[in-house]
Amino acid sequence: MTTTVPPEATVRKTSPGTASGPRRRPGRIRRIGLPYLLLLPALLLELLVHLVPMVIGIVMSFKELTQFYIRDWTTAPWNGIDNYRMSVDFNAPVGEALLHSFLVTVAFTLLSVGLCWLIGTAAAIYMQDTFRGRGLLRALFLVPYALPVYTAVITWVFMFQHDNGLVNHVLHDQLGLTDKPSFWLIGDNSFIALLTVSVWKGWPFAFLIVMAGLQNIPKELYEAAALDGAGMWQQIRRITLPSLRPVNQVLVLVLFLWTFNDFNTPYVLFGKTAPEAADLISVHIYQASFVTWNFGSGSAMSVLLLLFLLVVTGLYLWLTSRGRRTADA
């Protein structure tokens, strides 16, 4: 007698998901490609906003692009590496001025970042204790960071005026710390004025980041240290600063990049032509490009600045990652 096998049994034996082979989940490829599809608009905007202008700037740096070719910059003749050679020739006027601006920017950045971090960290540690009015004081500390750059800096411009500025009124008229009213926006004092505005505007950001990092440190560590007889400075040195190391690594790098590339503060404070003592490299490149109408030279300076920042950032990340691995070991 012959036995007939139903067709459904044959289908079940050969269907996916049985021992004959793994069953593929429906829509697996679609789920894998969904994250890349969601990232595509951000990637296109990144190419449009950053990479495309950067590539155009690099091309412009190899051209003799002056005001005569501003209508169509692609018709400007090729200049090779002459723009770069002129920028790094420190015995010539252009290279000497660029080197001076670079050194001023380095000194300004180191002082500004150091003071911003020091003041912000001290304020954040102090604000960890509970007292009446702490919330209001925290809000007041963040006012310089929340203000628009133009509004904040233009207020300091009025305060630094020679005749009726608030700074001279307090230092000279009220406290008698100076023999005569000082010129803060010209001469050597311009560096102090620029540094003051930068620190006043930047330390609340350090305060905000450090204060957020302090929330992740368990209070039990401080209580145990206090029971062992550790004072405030020992607790800061042994507990607070080591615990804040990952936060400080990112904070210092961000402050460095922001301060080194800061253009708004010196431009609003001094105008198109900054004093020699406060000639930051961002304003210097602007003058080389839009004041002298030598866009090829300005583009070469911008590329050199970009390379310097890439090298410094890469070296900083390598050193901090190496120190973190050493500490973990």
Summary of the structure (lengths in Angstrom):
residues: 329
radius of gyration: 29.5
end to end distance: 77.3
largest distance: 124.3
contacts: 900
relative contact order: 0.11
helix: 72%
strand: 1%
